[in-house]
Amino acid sequence: MTAAVGLSGCADLGLSAPSAAEAALACPKVSIIRDLSEVTLLRSGGRDLNDMESRAALADFAGTCDYTSSGVTVNVNLYLIAERGPAMKGDSARYQYFVALAKPDDTIVSKAFFDTDVTFAAGQPRSGSKEELAPKIPLPKDANAKDWKVYLGFQLTPEQLAFNRAQLKR
């Protein structure tokens, strides 16, 4: 469940075409990185889904952007869904994700990490959260952020990344 679409223009998302000024000051492209869109937490020494404590996915996002004289703030609501696994003890799981800002040439200029806890109600196999983010792109006045990028993903260990890639091959 990966989303890889950019935010629409900063104007109201009505049916009318954006004005030339609105089109000129477009929002940066926001993407959830496919290989980093899911995380599976296995119990210590675990190797397969029988050892899964929980799994989470960055499912979708929505947002807008606001231009000021000092830059652009990208307001993003990130939706995370989680699933309880057979090896889970307790009723909550903690996940770490990141937000990275990249220049038009894909040079990463900043990367911030965030932890989120998801609590599972008694007897419920799934839960989720909505994360509200507001990364800021420092730009000179009247500069355009349309070619900048905002990357979202889970911060994975090398083992978790290998697990994800193996699952994608199946």
Secondary structure, 3 states (H helix, E strand, C coil): CCCCCCCCCCCCCCCCCCCHHHHHCCCCEEEECHHHCEEEEECCCCCCHHHEEEEEEEEEEEEEEEEECCEEEEEEEEEEEEEECCCCCCCEEEEEEEEEEECCCCCEEEEEEEEEEEECCCCCCEEEEEEEECCEEECCCCCCCCCCEEEEEECCCHHHHHHHHHHHHC
